[in-house]
Amino acid sequence: MTIIELLGIFILAVFSLWTAGIAGMTLGLDPFTLMFTLVAGYAFSVVLLVVVGAPLRDRVLKKFTLNPDRPISRIINRYGVVGLALVAPLLTGALIGTAVGLTLRVPPRRLFVCMTAGAAVWSVLLIAPMLFS
C-alpha cells in the first residue's frame, strides 16, 4: 500500500464511493484503511461543496426547483436529510446529494454529519464481505 494508491482512492471517493471501494479492493488495500479513506474522500467532497456551495445556493434556487414527482424528492419528503444521506451514496453521489441538501436549506453542519454517517454506513456494507471472505 503506497500513499499514491491511497490518494487515488481518496480522489475517486470524492466522486463515487462505490467506484473507489471496488478500486481499493482490487488494489488489495487493508479493509479498515480502505473504509477510512472512502469516508474521508466522501466527507471532503461534502465539506468542499458546503463551503463553496453556500454562496451559490441562491443562484441554484433561482434556476432549479425540486420536482416532487422525482424519486429523490419523495425520499426527502418522507425521510428528511437522514434519508438523503443514506440514499445519496447509492443514487447521486456526494456532490449531487450535498447540492440537493443545500437547495433544501439543510443546515451545513447537519448536512455534513448526516452525509458522512451515510458514507460510513455504506463503506462498512461495501467492505464487510471483504472482511468475512
C-alpha positions in Angstrom: 0.0 0.0 0.0 1.5 3.3 -1.1 0.5 6.8 -0.5 -0.2 7.2 -4.2 -2.8 4.3 -4.1 -4.5 5.9 -1.0 -4.5 9.3 -2.7 -6.1 7.8 -5.8 -8.8 6.0 -3.8 -9.4 9.3 -1.9 -9.9 11.2 -5.1 -12.1 8.5 -6.5 -14.2 8.6 -3.3 -14.8 12.3 -3.8 -16.8 11.5 -7.0 -18.0 7.9 -6.4 -17.9 5.9 -3.2 -18.7 2.6 -5.0 -16.0 3.0 -7.6 -13.4 3.9 -5.0 -14.4 0.9 -2.9 -14.1 -1.5 -5.7 -10.8 0.0 -6.9 -9.4 -0.2 -3.3 -10.5 -3.9 -3.1 -8.8 -4.6 -6.4 -5.6 -3.0 -5.2 -5.8 -5.2 -2.1 -5.8 -2.4 0.4 -6.4 -3.2 4.1 -10.2 -3.1 4.7 -10.0 -0.6 7.6 -7.7 1.7 5.8 -10.0 1.5 2.8 -13.1 2.3 4.8 -11.3 5.3 6.4 -10.1 6.5 3.0 -13.6 6.1 1.5 -15.3 8.1 4.3 -12.6 10.8 4.3 -12.9 11.3 0.5 -16.7 11.4 0.6 -16.6 13.8 3.6 -14.1 16.0 1.8 -16.4 16.4 -1.1 -19.3 17.3 1.2 -17.2 19.9 3.0 -15.9 21.3 -0.3 -19.4 21.7 -1.7 -20.8 23.2 1.6 -18.1 25.8 1.8 -18.2 26.7 -1.9 -21.9 26.0 -2.3 -23.3 28.3 0.4 -22.8 31.4 -1.7 -24.0 29.7 -4.8 -27.2 28.3 -3.2 -29.3 31.3 -4.1 -28.3 31.2 -7.7 -29.1 27.5 -7.9 -32.5 28.0 -6.2 -33.4 30.6 -8.8 -32.7 28.2 -11.7 -33.8 24.9 -10.4 -36.8 23.6 -8.5 -37.1 20.2 -7.0 -39.7 18.2 -8.9 -42.0 16.5 -6.3 -42.5 13.5 -8.6 -38.9 12.5 -8.7 -37.7 9.6 -6.5 -35.2 11.7 -4.6 -37.9 14.3 -3.8 -40.2 11.6 -2.4 -37.3 10.2 -0.3 -36.5 13.7 1.1 -40.2 14.5 1.8 -40.6 11.2 3.6 -37.3 10.6 5.4 -35.6 14.0 5.5 -31.9 14.7 5.5 -31.2 11.2 7.0 -32.9 9.6 4.1 -31.0 11.7 1.7 -27.7 10.9 3.4 -28.4 7.1 3.2 -29.6 7.2 -0.4 -27.0 9.7 -1.9 -24.1 7.2 -2.0 -26.3 4.9 -4.0 -28.1 7.2 -6.4 -26.4 10.5 -6.7 -23.1 10.6 -5.0 -21.8 13.1 -2.5 -21.7 16.2 -4.8 -25.2 16.0 -6.1 -26.6 14.8 -2.7 -25.0 17.7 -1.0 -26.3 20.1 -3.6 -29.8 18.8 -3.1 -29.4 19.2 0.7 -28.2 22.8 0.2 -31.1 23.6 -2.0 -33.4 22.3 0.7 -31.7 24.7 3.1 -30.5 21.9 5.4 -28.0 23.4 7.9 -24.5 22.8 6.7 -23.3 21.1 9.9 -26.2 18.7 10.0 -25.8 18.0 6.3 -22.1 17.2 6.8 -22.8 14.9 9.8 -25.6 13.0 8.1 -23.8 12.7 4.7 -20.6 11.4 6.4 -22.6 9.0 8.5 -24.3 7.7 5.4 -20.9 7.2 3.7 -19.7 5.3 6.8 -22.7 3.0 6.7 -22.3 2.2 3.0 -18.5 1.9 3.4 -19.0 -0.8 6.1 -21.6 -2.6 4.0 -19.3 -2.5 0.9 -16.2 -3.7 2.8 -17.9 -6.2 5.1 -17.9 -9.1 2.6 -14.2 -8.5 2.1 -13.6 -8.9 5.8 -15.5 -12.2 6.0 -14.2 -13.9 2.9 
